[in-house]
Amino acid sequence: MRTPPQGSSHRRCWSFLLAAALWPLASPAGAATETFDLVLLNGRVIDPESKLDAVRHVGIRAGVVRALSTSPLDGRVKVDVKGQVIAPGFIDLHQHSQAPGDYALKAQDGVTTVAELEVGTADVDAWYAARTGRTPIHYAVSIGHIPCRMLVMGDRPDFLPGAKSGAAVRRATDAQLGELRRAMERGLQRGAVAVGFGLQYTPGASEWETVEIFRLAAQYQAPCHLHMRAKGDAGPQNVYGAVLELIAASTLTGAPAHICHVQSTANKFTPRVLQLVSEARARGVDLTVECYPYTAGMTDIKSAIFDPGWQERAGTTFSDIQWPATGERLTEESFARYRQQGGLVIIHSNPEEVIRETVSHPLTMIASDGLRGHPRHAGTSARILGRYVREAKVITLMQAIDKLSLMPARRLETRVPAMKNKGRIRVGADADLVVFNPDTVIDRATYEKPDLSSSGIAHVLVAGTFVVRDGELQRDTFAGQPVRAPVR
């Protein structure tokens, strides 16, 4: 830079010219002269990263938040959302049903990114290809221990292995374990965002096998999302040993670990499991945990979960199991008949007090474990906001939004750097946003009518595009993009 001319008048002139030249660089984002693709006016912006909770005007261009302003902004489209909350789009790390109708229900529940990270897939490329250009919200998948084990053991492809299938009960030989590792490594190289386990569904998989796959995950900085090995507090395999298995595997290998649906596996022992998680984290173990806000779970009646002894392990009995198609509670006779047939059942296994304590715990993020036939599939986010924030007041609105958006984003962002721009509302973040009325948002799905969409959610934006507008799903809008780790 040239030295300014000498003399006070020259210095003043030079200072004015320099300030004028630099003004566009120093002016706050959202200057009134800028025109945006879309402006959300007068909304209460809640950002869990910065802890902002204030009225702002949000300017969006090219799918990115470009301005958060206290002054009105100019946009080609302007939507007044006065009295409503603008939050980061919700991120669901545990959603099994992934068909077009499922994505529609998730969008209407405020979800902008959905991931199948527990069961996952055996073919990452095919999984992503099947959704490219056809999905209203963003989507992600893990490379799954269950489907890869089924592949290695020669079982027919299915969502979960049968209780007596090879994938469920067979111990892997050294050769099979090598084949399993290679199949899962291919998935990690092709951009799977995590490694998924369902150890209770594969009791034949040894603890050594678990550690071997954790070692593989650590090489790729991939978090391991686990349905833990056991329920209950009795017997040689119990919920405490199940938690200690993943803590040990994570400590030995350095792979991050994530407990799926903690309240569903731990049931009344959930507070103790969360204590173990807290103590492990205090020792530096990279361990996170999720829950869903329902007193009942859902799984396949033919799976190993219902192997003999299930009543003692889970603290449930036949009458706690519901057949969704008829609504009937099972008996010993009907249980045997349906187990032979196979199919998803609802398991009423948790008291409401456990759910409230788990939802309010500072470590738990929210994930639906969504499956068709269970209300969690359609209503998880709205249930948190309506029943547990507004009605029960067990958590604040800021805490709920953190659990629904920022915490899930942070779980994945080491492996998937793009997640650093999700789960937040700041300049430069992706314009994945949900706008809802905090006074009316609520879930409508029930065990009898599980596919009812949530209400009170006015707008959902994915990459700056409305997928829900004025409470209505925007048909044939496919703004969703793959959320994928770097492909090798």
LINBELHU-V21650 format. One record per pair of residues at least 6 apart in sequence whose ideal C-beta (glycine too) atoms are under 6 Angstrom apart, sorted by the first residue. I is the first residue (numbers start at 1). J is the second residue. D is the distance in whole Angstrom. If there is no record, write none. Layout:
BEGIN
I | J | D
I | J | D
END
This chain:
BEGIN
4 | 11 | 6
4 | 14 | 4
29 | 67 | 4
29 | 427 | 5
30 | 59 | 5
30 | 67 | 3
30 | 69 | 3
30 | 73 | 6
35 | 74 | 5
36 | 59 | 4
36 | 60 | 6
36 | 61 | 5
36 | 75 | 4
37 | 60 | 6
37 | 61 | 5
37 | 76 | 6
38 | 60 | 4
38 | 75 | 6
38 | 77 | 5
39 | 59 | 5
39 | 73 | 5
39 | 75 | 3
39 | 78 | 5
40 | 58 | 4
40 | 79 | 6
40 | 81 | 5
40 | 86 | 6
41 | 57 | 5
41 | 78 | 6
41 | 80 | 5
42 | 80 | 6
42 | 82 | 4
43 | 81 | 4
43 | 84 | 6
43 | 86 | 4
44 | 55 | 6
44 | 85 | 5
45 | 52 | 6
45 | 56 | 4
45 | 86 | 5
45 | 425 | 6
46 | 53 | 5
46 | 85 | 6
46 | 87 | 5
46 | 401 | 5
47 | 425 | 4
48 | 401 | 5
48 | 402 | 4
48 | 406 | 4
49 | 406 | 6
49 | 424 | 4
56 | 68 | 5
57 | 69 | 5
57 | 72 | 6
57 | 73 | 5
59 | 66 | 5
59 | 67 | 3
59 | 73 | 5
60 | 431 | 4
60 | 464 | 5
63 | 431 | 5
63 | 463 | 4
63 | 464 | 4
64 | 431 | 6
65 | 427 | 6
65 | 429 | 5
65 | 431 | 5
67 | 73 | 6
81 | 435 | 5
84 | 435 | 5
84 | 437 | 5
85 | 436 | 6
85 | 438 | 5
86 | 433 | 6
86 | 435 | 5
87 | 401 | 5
87 | 434 | 5
88 | 405 | 4
88 | 423 | 5
88 | 424 | 6
88 | 425 | 6
89 | 112 | 3
89 | 432 | 4
89 | 433 | 6
89 | 434 | 5
90 | 110 | 5
90 | 111 | 5
90 | 381 | 5
90 | 404 | 4
90 | 405 | 5
91 | 113 | 5
91 | 405 | 6
91 | 408 | 4
91 | 409 | 6
91 | 423 | 6
92 | 111 | 5
92 | 114 | 5
92 | 367 | 6
92 | 368 | 5
93 | 115 | 5
93 | 117 | 5
93 | 367 | 5
93 | 408 | 5
94 | 118 | 6
94 | 260 | 6
94 | 367 | 4
94 | 369 | 5
95 | 114 | 5
95 | 116 | 6
95 | 368 | 6
95 | 370 | 4
96 | 370 | 6
96 | 371 | 5
97 | 370 | 6
97 | 371 | 6
97 | 372 | 5
98 | 116 | 6
103 | 135 | 6
103 | 136 | 5
103 | 137 | 6
104 | 473 | 5
105 | 378 | 4
105 | 453 | 6
106 | 114 | 5
107 | 136 | 5
107 | 137 | 5
107 | 460 | 5
107 | 467 | 5
107 | 468 | 6
108 | 453 | 4
108 | 454 | 6
108 | 468 | 6
108 | 473 | 6
109 | 381 | 5
109 | 382 | 6
109 | 454 | 5
110 | 381 | 5
110 | 434 | 4
110 | 457 | 5
112 | 137 | 5
112 | 432 | 4
112 | 462 | 5
113 | 138 | 4
113 | 483 | 6
114 | 137 | 6
114 | 139 | 6
115 | 140 | 4
116 | 141 | 5
117 | 142 | 4
117 | 194 | 5
117 | 196 | 5
117 | 225 | 4
118 | 196 | 5
118 | 225 | 5
118 | 227 | 6
118 | 260 | 5
119 | 144 | 5
119 | 146 | 5
119 | 196 | 6
120 | 141 | 6
120 | 142 | 4
120 | 143 | 6
120 | 144 | 3
120 | 196 | 4
121 | 127 | 4
121 | 141 | 5
121 | 144 | 6
121 | 147 | 6
122 | 147 | 4
122 | 148 | 5
122 | 151 | 5
124 | 187 | 5
124 | 190 | 4
124 | 192 | 5
125 | 190 | 5
127 | 141 | 5
128 | 482 | 5
131 | 139 | 5
133 | 478 | 6
134 | 478 | 6
135 | 478 | 6
135 | 480 | 4
136 | 467 | 4
136 | 477 | 6
136 | 478 | 6
136 | 480 | 5
137 | 462 | 5
137 | 480 | 5
138 | 480 | 5
138 | 481 | 5
138 | 483 | 5
139 | 480 | 6
140 | 193 | 5
140 | 483 | 4
142 | 192 | 5
142 | 194 | 4
142 | 195 | 6
142 | 196 | 4
143 | 184 | 5
143 | 187 | 3
143 | 188 | 6
143 | 192 | 4
143 | 195 | 6
144 | 196 | 4
145 | 197 | 5
146 | 198 | 5
148 | 180 | 6
148 | 183 | 4
148 | 184 | 5
149 | 167 | 5
149 | 202 | 6
150 | 161 | 6
150 | 167 | 4
152 | 176 | 5
152 | 179 | 5
152 | 180 | 5
153 | 166 | 3
153 | 167 | 5
153 | 170 | 6
155 | 161 | 6
155 | 165 | 5
155 | 166 | 6
155 | 167 | 5
160 | 201 | 5
160 | 300 | 5
160 | 303 | 5
161 | 167 | 4
161 | 168 | 4
162 | 302 | 5
163 | 303 | 6
163 | 304 | 5
163 | 307 | 6
168 | 202 | 6
168 | 304 | 5
169 | 204 | 4
170 | 204 | 5
171 | 204 | 5
172 | 209 | 6
181 | 216 | 6
185 | 216 | 6
188 | 220 | 4
188 | 222 | 6
189 | 488 | 4
190 | 487 | 6
191 | 484 | 4
191 | 485 | 5
191 | 487 | 4
193 | 412 | 6
193 | 415 | 6
193 | 416 | 5
193 | 485 | 5
194 | 222 | 5
194 | 223 | 5
194 | 225 | 5
195 | 217 | 4
195 | 222 | 5
195 | 224 | 5
196 | 225 | 5
197 | 226 | 4
198 | 227 | 4
199 | 229 | 4
200 | 227 | 6
200 | 229 | 6
200 | 305 | 6
201 | 303 | 5
201 | 304 | 6
203 | 304 | 5
207 | 245 | 6
210 | 249 | 6
211 | 249 | 5
214 | 224 | 6
214 | 249 | 4
214 | 253 | 4
214 | 255 | 4
215 | 253 | 5
217 | 224 | 5
217 | 255 | 4
218 | 253 | 4
218 | 254 | 5
218 | 255 | 4
221 | 414 | 5
221 | 415 | 5
222 | 415 | 5
223 | 256 | 4
223 | 258 | 5
224 | 255 | 5
224 | 257 | 5
225 | 258 | 5
225 | 260 | 6
226 | 246 | 5
227 | 260 | 5
228 | 242 | 4
228 | 265 | 5
229 | 242 | 4
230 | 237 | 4
230 | 238 | 5
230 | 239 | 6
230 | 242 | 5
231 | 239 | 6
231 | 265 | 6
231 | 313 | 5
231 | 314 | 5
232 | 238 | 5
232 | 313 | 4
233 | 269 | 6
239 | 266 | 5
239 | 269 | 5
243 | 273 | 6
243 | 276 | 5
246 | 257 | 5
247 | 280 | 5
247 | 285 | 6
250 | 257 | 4
250 | 285 | 5
251 | 285 | 6
256 | 286 | 4
257 | 287 | 5
258 | 288 | 5
259 | 289 | 4
261 | 292 | 6
261 | 369 | 5
262 | 270 | 6
262 | 273 | 6
262 | 289 | 5
262 | 291 | 5
263 | 270 | 5
263 | 291 | 5
263 | 350 | 6
263 | 354 | 6
263 | 358 | 4
264 | 297 | 4
266 | 273 | 4
267 | 349 | 6
267 | 350 | 6
270 | 354 | 6
270 | 358 | 5
274 | 361 | 5
277 | 287 | 6
277 | 289 | 5
280 | 287 | 5
281 | 287 | 6
288 | 411 | 5
289 | 363 | 6
289 | 364 | 5
290 | 365 | 5
290 | 367 | 4
291 | 358 | 5
291 | 364 | 5
292 | 368 | 6
292 | 369 | 5
292 | 376 | 5
292 | 380 | 6
293 | 355 | 6
293 | 359 | 6
293 | 383 | 5
293 | 384 | 6
294 | 376 | 5
295 | 350 | 5
295 | 352 | 6
295 | 355 | 6
296 | 346 | 5
296 | 347 | 6
296 | 348 | 5
297 | 347 | 5
298 | 344 | 6
298 | 346 | 5
298 | 371 | 5
298 | 374 | 4
299 | 305 | 6
300 | 344 | 6
301 | 338 | 5
301 | 339 | 5
301 | 343 | 6
301 | 345 | 5
302 | 339 | 6
302 | 342 | 4
311 | 317 | 5
316 | 349 | 5
318 | 330 | 5
318 | 331 | 5
318 | 332 | 6
318 | 335 | 5
319 | 329 | 5
320 | 348 | 5
321 | 330 | 4
321 | 345 | 5
321 | 347 | 6
322 | 329 | 6
322 | 346 | 4
324 | 346 | 6
324 | 373 | 4
344 | 373 | 6
356 | 394 | 5
358 | 364 | 6
359 | 388 | 5
360 | 394 | 4
360 | 395 | 5
365 | 403 | 5
365 | 407 | 4
365 | 408 | 5
366 | 384 | 6
366 | 403 | 5
366 | 404 | 5
368 | 376 | 5
368 | 380 | 4
370 | 376 | 6
370 | 377 | 4
371 | 377 | 6
373 | 450 | 6
374 | 450 | 6
375 | 445 | 4
375 | 446 | 6
375 | 450 | 5
378 | 445 | 4
378 | 451 | 6
378 | 453 | 6
379 | 443 | 3
379 | 445 | 4
379 | 454 | 5
381 | 404 | 6
382 | 441 | 5
382 | 442 | 6
382 | 443 | 4
382 | 454 | 3
383 | 443 | 4
384 | 400 | 5
385 | 400 | 6
385 | 441 | 5
386 | 441 | 5
386 | 442 | 4
388 | 394 | 5
388 | 395 | 6
389 | 395 | 6
389 | 397 | 5
389 | 400 | 5
405 | 423 | 4
406 | 423 | 4
409 | 419 | 5
409 | 422 | 5
409 | 423 | 3
412 | 419 | 5
413 | 419 | 4
413 | 420 | 5
415 | 485 | 5
416 | 485 | 5
421 | 429 | 5
421 | 430 | 5
422 | 430 | 5
422 | 432 | 6
431 | 461 | 6
431 | 464 | 4
432 | 462 | 6
433 | 461 | 4
434 | 460 | 5
435 | 458 | 5
435 | 459 | 4
436 | 456 | 6
436 | 457 | 5
437 | 456 | 5
440 | 456 | 4
441 | 456 | 3
442 | 455 | 6
442 | 456 | 6
443 | 454 | 5
444 | 452 | 4
444 | 455 | 6
445 | 452 | 5
458 | 471 | 6
459 | 468 | 6
459 | 469 | 6
460 | 467 | 5
460 | 468 | 4
462 | 479 | 4
463 | 479 | 5
465 | 479 | 4
466 | 474 | 6
467 | 474 | 5
467 | 477 | 5
467 | 479 | 6
END
